[in-house]
């Protein structure tokens, strides 16, 4: 296989390790949402720990683990119709979880997966109420701005949604997954009974909640429901991490 750059860099690792019981089309192996590996390295890890096969990885030249896609000087080719920008790839790590809710993740707009909203959210008061908490708990490298948008298809098509747009100011510091979970917690708090987890079929699964499949664990959903602390969220990310880091160190191609 031909290796390629990881668009969100090769150093930062985020998200819980997928639990075996949540194995699905969405997540297959015991790795985190953001793994800091290239596709070639993922292939080597898969061969070594999960499914032996013939494999030949054609490696890249001049790529460094610290590089994000915008630093490669390569043209951006959409990996999905809903990822039209490099910024969207960065925010995707944290905003894709909203597929498991009744909030819009911006599909049906020109900046999908960079914005999140719901028809019953008043954008400016919402951002005013959560702003300092999000910055204190979510770290650096991003700015949240109030936004009203109208999706042209998928959730809430043709309806104005109030919410936020995430601007990445420093990808080396931006913890996308954490920011996404914190925003989910705050949206649930603000919406109350109007917030719902998606309970319709999702990616060939009919009897399990989409949010648990996306996160590879039910612990994050339970954390949102109980309005947990950022310390508790960080502890969820540490479960099984040591094992993954050991496996990861065995398959790194690039220094």
TACOR-V450435 format. One record per backbone hydrogen bond with DSSP energy under -0.5 kcal/mol. CO is the residue of the C=O (numbers start at 1). NH is the residue of the N-H. If there is no record, write none. Layout:
co->CO nh->NH
co->CO nh->NH
This chain:
co->1 nh->3
co->1 nh->58
co->4 nh->39
co->5 nh->7
co->6 nh->9
co->7 nh->69
co->14 nh->34
co->19 nh->22
co->20 nh->23
co->27 nh->24
co->29 nh->31
co->31 nh->18
co->33 nh->35
co->34 nh->14
co->38 nh->42
co->39 nh->43
co->40 nh->44
co->41 nh->45
co->42 nh->46
co->43 nh->47
co->44 nh->48
co->45 nh->49
co->46 nh->50
co->46 nh->51
co->56 nh->58
co->57 nh->59
co->58 nh->3
co->64 nh->67
co->65 nh->10
co->68 nh->71
co->69 nh->72
co->69 nh->74
co->75 nh->77
co->76 nh->78
co->80 nh->83
co->85 nh->89
co->86 nh->90
co->87 nh->91
co->88 nh->92
co->89 nh->93
co->90 nh->93
co->91 nh->94
co->91 nh->95
co->92 nh->96
co->95 nh->98
co->96 nh->99
co->97 nh->100
co->98 nh->101
co->100 nh->198
co->104 nh->117
co->105 nh->113
co->106 nh->109
co->108 nh->152
co->109 nh->112
co->111 nh->114
co->114 nh->166
co->116 nh->164
co->117 nh->104
co->118 nh->121
co->118 nh->162
co->121 nh->123
co->122 nh->126
co->123 nh->127
co->124 nh->128
co->125 nh->129
co->126 nh->130
co->127 nh->131
co->130 nh->134
co->131 nh->135
co->132 nh->136
co->133 nh->137
co->134 nh->138
co->135 nh->139
co->138 nh->175
co->141 nh->169
co->141 nh->170
co->143 nh->145
co->143 nh->167
co->145 nh->165
co->147 nh->163
co->149 nh->161
co->151 nh->158
co->154 nh->157
co->156 nh->159
co->159 nh->151
co->161 nh->149
co->162 nh->118
co->163 nh->147
co->164 nh->116
co->165 nh->145
co->165 nh->167
co->166 nh->168
co->167 nh->143
co->167 nh->169
co->170 nh->173
co->170 nh->174
co->174 nh->176
co->175 nh->179
co->176 nh->180
co->177 nh->181
co->178 nh->182
co->179 nh->183
co->180 nh->184
co->181 nh->185
co->182 nh->186
co->183 nh->187
co->184 nh->188
co->185 nh->189
co->186 nh->190
co->187 nh->191
co->188 nh->192
co->191 nh->194
co->192 nh->195
co->196 nh->102
co->198 nh->210
co->202 nh->205
co->205 nh->202
co->209 nh->212
co->209 nh->213
co->210 nh->214
co->211 nh->215
co->212 nh->216
co->212 nh->217
co->216 nh->19
co->218 nh->222
co->219 nh->223
co->220 nh->224
co->221 nh->225
co->222 nh->226
co->223 nh->228
co->224 nh->227
co->229 nh->233
co->230 nh->234
co->231 nh->235
co->232 nh->236
co->233 nh->237
co->234 nh->238
co->235 nh->238
co->235 nh->239
co->236 nh->239
co->238 nh->241
co->238 nh->242
co->239 nh->17
co->240 nh->244
co->241 nh->245
co->242 nh->246
co->243 nh->247
co->244 nh->248
co->245 nh->249
co->246 nh->250
co->247 nh->250
co->247 nh->251
co->248 nh->251
co->248 nh->252
